[in-house]
Amino acid sequence: MNNDAQPMTSRDFIDGLIRVGLLFLLVFLCFRVFSPFMNLMLWALIMAVTLYPTHCKLAARLGGKDGRAATVIVLLGLLLLGGPLILFASSLADQLTSMYEAYRAGTLALPPPREGVAAWPIIGENVYNAWAAASANLPEFIEANRAAVAHWMERGVGIARGTLSGILLFLGALIVAGIMMAYGAGGSLAMEKILVHIAGKDQGLRMHRLATMTTRSVAVGVLGVAIIQAILLGIGFVAIDLPGAGLLALVVLLLAIMQLPALIVSLPAIIWLWNSGDAGTTMNIVWTAYLFLAGLSDNFLKPVLLGRGVDAPMPVILIGALGGMVSSGFIGLFIGAVLLAVGYQLFMEWVESSRAERGEEDIETQAPATGE
């Protein structure tokens, strides 16, 4: 028996190690170059995948002009979302600036609290006392609580900076998503080729479809539900003339994205309505029912929207979104859901294939029944 294989020499081994090392070095350097744009590109990819069906329909109406359709979507997004976001950020910055100037000039003052504030459950009395002391002599109150005030001011500045950077990131990602949608067909085909090369034709195509549908499902089932709930409660807050209605609607949006119950905001609003509202008893009952149902609306919207069209159960997607957000921040909503959905699908296919193999063996080895 002839063996043509040559034994590996020490030089061959060293050459292999050098090649592998150079490959890892190349991957590391590419990652270093790409890492500053990681969040921007991930958000752009998520937006592009979510909006691509709308882009295809619009492109068909525009005579197959993908670039024109992407431009229209980006301009509409910047106009409908970017404009209000910039106005909100500008208004917030103006308010903070005017408050700081008034504080330096010694003219900053707070209106006295209503008597109904003291009736708030658990925290009402403490809030009323602190508010009354601050409204009576704000400079003295700030001086007496300098450390706490400085802490909350630093947190407020940090939140303002994070909000502004998030708005700019969102607008930049929307523009990049438009470019991705303009070349969406080629990008989708390239991703399919990569997955097919890694996992085989059938499995690669299924993984591509599962990742796409999961991303769209999370975008609609988490962000869509959060926006709907914030709008519903925002309408209720404005209707009952609740102070800071817009800010509270934004808080509801953030709570809904973090999968926390909106009742955290709607229940205190109901308490305020009965203690400080100016409407009659009948309207109070109507708005109480509205705010309570709007605070619970995510319970019946999520089963309808989350997981629709995805070959994975809704609880799997929801757990993946929550776990991803806890471990990786807001972007983890999508990454965690996609990873868990793909992992679940692969695991269930492995289980089913194992059961099928065992079933065939049982049929082959089972002795035929005799009538003796």
N, C-alpha and C positions, 0 to 999 in steps of 0.2 A: 504494500500500500504506500503510494507516494503522497507526501504531504508538501504542497507548494508554499504553505504559509511560512514566512520568515519570522524568526523570533524577534521580539521588540528589543531594540538596543536602548541603552541609556540616553543616547542622543535623540532617538525618536520620542522617548518619554518626555525629555526636556522640551523638545519642539512642540509637543502637544500641550504641555503646561503653558508655554509662552503664548500659544495661539488662544487657548481658553482665557488666559489672563488678559490678553489684548481685547478679546471679545467683551469680557466683563467691564474692562476699562472704557471701551467705546459706549456700552450701554449706560454706564454710570455718568459719563460726560454728556451724553444725549439727554439723560434725565435732568442733570444740573442745568442744562441750557433750557429745557422745556418747563422746569418746575415753576418759574415765576408766572407762567401763563396757565398753570394747571387748573386752577379754579375757574378762570375765564373760559377755557376751552371745554371743561366739563359742563358748565352751565349753558354754554352755547350749544353743545351737543344735545343736552336734555331739551332745550327749547326747540332745536331743529327737529328732533324726533317727534316731539309733541305736536308741533305745528305743521309737519310735513303733509298730512292728509289734506288740511286746509289749503296748503300751498299747491298741491296737485289739482284740486278743484278749481282754484283761481287761475292757475296756469292754463287749464283746459278752456276756460272762458276767454282768456287773453290770446288764444291762438297758439298755445304751446310755448309761450315765452316764459321760461323758468326764471330768468333774471328779472324780468319785469314784475312777475308775480311776487318774488322775494322782496323786491324793492317796495312794492305796495304794502306788504305785510309789515316790513320794518318801519316804514313811515307811519303807518297807522298805529303800530305799537308805541313808537316814540311820541306820537301826538296824544294818544289816549291814556298812556301810562306814564311816559316820561315827563310830560308837561305837568300833570298834577303832582308827581313825586318831587319835581324840582321846585314847584311852588310851595309844597309842604316843607321841604328842607329850607327854602329861603325864609318862609314865615317863622319856622322854628329858630333859625339863626337870628332873625331880627328880634324875636321875643327875648331870647337869651341875652342878646346885646343890650337891649333896652333895660332889662332887669339888672344887668351888671352895672350899667351907667347910673340907674336910679339908686342902686345900693351904694355906689361910691359917692353919689351926691347926697345921700342920707334921706332921700324922698321915697324910698321903697316902702310900701305899706300893703297890708292884707286886709280884705274886708272881714268883718266879724262873722263868726259862724252862725248858722241858723240853730234854733233850739232843737230842731229835729235831729241834728247830728248826734247829740248826746244819747238819743234813743237807739242808735245803731247797736246791733248785738255785739257783744264781746269787746270791741275796740271803741265803741262810741264815746264813752266817757273820757278815755285817754286822749282821743283825737280832739274832742271838744275843748278840753283843758289846754292842750298844746296850741291849738288853733287860736283860742281866745287870748292866750298869753302873747302869741306872736302878733296878733292884730293890735293888741294894746300898745306894745312897744317892741317893734321888730328889731331894731339895733341891739337892745338889751337882750332879747331872746336869742339872737344870733351869737352874741358875745358869751352868753351863758352856755350855749351848746355849740361852741366853736368846732370841736373835734367832729361831732356828728354832722354838722352842716358842711364842713370841708370834705368829709367822706362822701356825702351824697352829692356834693357838687362835682367831685372828681368822677364819680360814677356817671353822673348826668353828662359830663363832657365826653366821657368814654363812649356812652351810648350814642351821643350825637355824632361823634366821629365814625363809629361803626355803622350808623344808619346812612351817613353820607357816602362812605366807601361802598356800602352795599348797593346803594342806588346807582352809583357810577359803574360798579361791576355789572349790575343788571342791564343797564343801558348798553354797555360795551358788549356784553354777551348777546344781546338781542341783535346788534349789528353783525357780529360774527356768525350768529345763527342764520341770518339772511344769506350770507355768503355760502354757508353749508347747504342751505336749501336750494340755492341756485345750481349747485353741483350735487344734489342729493342722489340722483340715480347712480352716478359713478361712485360716490362714497358708499352707498348701500351695497353695490356690487363688490367693491373692494373688501368691505367687512365680511360679506358672505364668503369670498374666496379665502380670507384668513381663517374663518371658523371652519370651513369645509376642509382646509388643509390640516387643521389641528384635530378636529373631531370626526372627520368623514363627511360624506355628502349629506346623508339623511339627518344625522345628529347635528351637523353644523348648521344646516338650514333651520332646524327646529330651535336651536339655541339662539340664532339670529332673530327669529320671529318672537321667541319668548322674551328676550331682552327688550326688543322694541315695544311689544305690547305691555310689558310690565312697567316700563318707563312712562308710557302714556297713561296707564291705569293709575299710577301713583300721582302723576301730575293732575289728573282729573279728580281722583278720589281723595287726595289729601289737600292739594292747593285749591282745587275747585270747590270742595266742600267748605274749606276755611273762608274763601272769598264770599261764597253764598251766605254762610252764617254771619260773617262780619257785616255784610250788607243788610241782612234781615234785622239784626240787632241794632245796627246803626240807624236804620229807619225808625225803629221803636224808640231809641234814645232821643233822637231829634223830635219825635212826635210828643214825647212826654216832657220835653224841654229840660232834659238832664244836663247839668253843667259838664262841659268837656266831652260832649257826645262823640265828636270826631276822634279824639284821643282814645276814648274807651272802645270805639269800634276797631281802632288799630290794635289795642290790647287784645280784643277778642280774636282778631286775625292771627296774632302771634300765638295765643293760647291754642287755637284750633290747629295751627301748623304743628305745634309741639304735642298735639294729641291730648291736651288737657281740657276738661269740661268748661264750656263757655258759661255754665251756671255760676262759676266763680265771679263773673261780672254781672250776669243778669239778675241773680238773686239780690245782691245789694242794691241794684237799680230798682227792683220791685219794692224793697224796703223803703228806699228813698221816695218812691212814688206815693206810698201810703202815709209817710210821715211829713213830706214836704211838698208833694204835688198839689197843683191847684185845680185839677179836674174833679168832677163829682164821683160819687161811689160807683155808678154804672160804668163810667169810662175807666175808672181804676181797675175794675174787674176785667174789662175787655183788654186793657193793656197788660194787666198781670198775666192773663192767659196767653197773650201774644208773646210776651217776653219769655215766659216759661217754655212755651213750645219752640220758640226760636232757639233758645238755649239748648234744647234737646234735639234739634233738627239733624245734627250730625249722626245720631243713632239710626235714623232710617235713610239718610242720604248715602252713608258709606257702604252699606250692603248693596245699594243699587249701582253705585259708580265705581267703587274700589274692586279691582279684580275682574272687571268685565272684559271678556275676550281673552283672558289669560288662562293657560293650562296649569293653573296652580290655585289652591283654595285662597279665599280672601283673608283668613287669619294668617296664613303663611306670609302673604305680601305685607299685611299690617305689622306683623312682628318684625319682619325684615326692615321695614321703613323705620319703626321705632328704635330697633337696635342699632341701625345704621346712623340715625340721628344722634343717639347717645354717644356712640363711639367716634363719629366723624363729623358731627355738626350737621347743619342743614342739608348739605350736599349728600350726606349719608342716607337721607330719606330715599333717594333713588338708587344709590349704589347698593345699600343694604337690601332693598327689596329685590333688585335684579339678581344679586348673588344668591339670596336665599331661595328665590323662585327657581333659578337654574339648578342649584344644589338639590332642592326638593325633587325637581323633575328627574334629574339623573339618578337620585337615590331610589325613587319609585320605579323607574325603569329597571334598575338592577334587581329590585325585589321581585318585580313581575317576571323578569327573565329567569331568576332563580326558581321561582314557583313553577314556571312552565317546564323547566328542565326536570324538576323533581316529579312533576305530574306525568311527564312522558315516561320517566323511568318506572314510576309506579304502575303505569298501564302495561309496560313491556314485561315487568317481572311478575305481574299478578297472574296467578294460575287460573285458567278458564274454569267456569262453573260446570259441573257434571251433574247429570240427572240420575246417577246411580244411587 
